[in-house]
Amino acid sequence: MPEKAVYSLTPSGKKEFEKLMLEISCKPINIFLDFNAVIVNLDSMPEKNQQEYLNNIESNIKLLKMYLEDNLNRKESAPDVPAIGKSVLQQQYVLAQTIEKWIKSLTDTN
């Protein structure tokens, strides 16, 4: 999950924020590839491991959803946030909900 940080608008705060933005923008975006690898290969793992993986994912998804909900609430009516930024947040939230449903469907059958 991305780090949450608050920076002041002082020159040093602005410089740190710009540094963070550059660092984040340089990182690969692997959520789809990494997570898809888990989905595709989950059945080939021992059952004990599958449950551990699902528990880990479920815990991380709950944290992600809380972060996204907070972010969406704060940015929903913010005029300085681009529409594409709001749209990406909403899509991430839908993805998190879908992953939760997937986990529930697997745990309900076990």
C-alpha positions in Angstrom: 0.0 0.0 0.0 1.3 3.5 -0.8 2.6 5.5 2.1 0.4 8.2 3.4 2.3 11.4 4.1 1.5 15.0 4.8 4.0 17.6 3.8 3.9 21.3 4.6 4.2 23.8 1.8 7.5 25.0 3.1 10.3 24.9 0.5 11.8 21.8 2.1 8.4 20.1 2.4 7.7 20.8 -1.3 11.1 19.4 -2.2 10.4 16.2 -0.2 7.0 15.8 -1.8 8.5 16.2 -5.2 11.1 13.6 -4.3 8.4 11.2 -3.1 6.3 11.8 -6.3 9.4 11.0 -8.5 10.2 7.8 -6.5 6.6 6.5 -6.7 6.3 7.4 -10.4 9.5 5.4 -11.1 8.2 2.2 -9.5 6.7 -0.6 -11.7 3.0 -1.0 -11.5 2.8 -4.7 -10.7 -0.5 -5.1 -8.9 -2.2 -6.7 -11.9 0.7 -9.0 -12.8 1.6 -10.0 -9.2 -2.0 -10.5 -8.1 -2.9 -12.4 -11.3 0.0 -14.8 -10.6 -1.6 -15.6 -7.2 -5.0 -16.2 -8.7 -3.7 -18.4 -11.5 -1.5 -20.5 -9.3 -3.5 -20.7 -6.1 -5.0 -24.1 -6.9 -1.6 -25.6 -7.4 -0.5 -24.7 -3.9 -1.0 -27.0 -0.9 -4.4 -26.4 0.8 -2.7 -25.1 4.0 -0.8 -22.5 2.0 -3.8 -21.5 0.1 -5.6 -20.5 3.2 -2.6 -18.5 4.5 -2.4 -16.7 1.1 -6.1 -15.9 1.2 -5.9 -14.6 4.8 -2.9 -12.4 3.9 -4.7 -11.0 0.8 -7.9 -10.5 2.8 -6.1 -8.5 5.5 -4.3 -6.4 2.9 -7.5 -5.7 0.9 -9.2 -4.5 4.1 -6.4 -2.0 4.6 -6.4 -1.0 1.0 -10.2 -0.4 1.1 -9.9 1.7 4.2 -7.2 3.8 2.6 -9.2 4.1 -0.7 -12.4 5.1 1.2 -10.6 7.8 3.1 -8.9 9.0 -0.1 -12.2 9.0 -2.0 -14.0 10.9 0.7 -11.3 13.6 0.9 -10.9 14.0 -2.8 -14.5 13.5 -4.0 -15.3 17.2 -4.0 -11.8 18.6 -4.2 -11.7 20.8 -7.3 -7.9 20.5 -7.7 -8.0 16.7 -8.1 -8.1 15.8 -11.8 -11.1 13.7 -12.8 -8.8 10.9 -14.0 -7.3 10.7 -10.5 -10.8 10.3 -8.9 -11.7 7.7 -11.6 -8.6 5.6 -10.8 -9.3 5.7 -7.1 -12.9 4.6 -7.8 -11.7 1.8 -10.1 -9.2 0.6 -7.4 -12.0 0.5 -4.9 -14.1 -1.6 -7.3 -11.1 -3.9 -7.8 -10.7 -4.3 -4.0 -14.4 -5.1 -3.7 -14.1 -7.7 -6.4 -11.1 -9.3 -4.7 -13.1 -9.5 -1.5 -15.9 -11.2 -3.3 -13.5 -13.7 -4.8 -12.0 -14.5 -1.4 -15.4 -15.0 0.1 -16.4 -17.3 -2.7 -13.4 -19.4 -2.1 -13.7 -19.5 1.7 -17.5 -20.2 1.5 -16.8 -23.4 -0.5 -14.2 -24.7 1.9 
